[in-house]
């Protein structure tokens, strides 16, 4: 069940930005898992030797880790946006 928001969703709301980024990450993980598991399944089914498949999987895992680090440690969800100089 999707989370309910007490007001109209707005990217200016820090709590909404935080949950939106985390839901986007969850979708990213689901897409990566679906595509990678499907590719590995068909590689095994066809007894193929796709040498690029481990590189694709590792690359996608690295991208997911960078995405996770960004949303958990780098992203600024404070009320006041940073001022540019």
VENSULUR-V353343 format. One record per residue. SS is DSSP state (helix for helix, strand for strand, loop for the rest). PSI is psi in radians with two decimals (999 if undefined). Layout:
SS|PSI + SS|PSI
//
This chain:
loop|2.26 + loop|2.63 + loop|2.52 + loop|2.45 + loop|2.28 + loop|-0.40 + loop|3.13 + loop|2.24 + loop|2.37 + loop|2.31 + loop|-0.20 + loop|-0.38 + loop|2.07 + helix|-0.64 + helix|-0.68 + helix|-0.71 + helix|-0.72 + helix|-0.84 + helix|-0.58 + helix|-0.75 + helix|-0.68 + helix|-0.63 + helix|-0.66 + helix|-0.67 + helix|-0.73 + helix|-0.70 + helix|-0.72 + helix|-0.77 + helix|-0.75 + helix|-0.74 + helix|-0.76 + helix|-0.78 + helix|-0.72 + helix|-0.86 + helix|-0.80 + helix|-0.75 + helix|-0.63 + helix|-0.74 + helix|-0.76 + helix|-0.65 + helix|-0.84 + helix|-0.51 + helix|-0.77 + helix|-0.66 + helix|-0.74 + loop|-0.03 + loop|0.71 + loop|2.88 + loop|1.41 + loop|1.73 + loop|-0.34 + loop|-0.25 + helix|-0.79 + helix|-0.63 + helix|-0.70 + helix|-0.78 + helix|-0.81 + helix|-0.72 + helix|-0.74 + helix|-0.64 + helix|-0.70 + helix|-0.76 + helix|-0.72 + helix|-0.70 + helix|-0.72 + helix|-0.74 + helix|-0.77 + helix|-0.75 + helix|-0.71 + helix|-0.87 + helix|-0.41 + helix|-0.47 + helix|-0.52 + helix|-0.69 + loop|2.40 + loop|1.97 + loop|0.48 + loop|2.86 + loop|-0.63 + loop|2.14 + loop|2.64 + loop|2.51 + loop|2.37 + loop|2.64 + loop|999
//
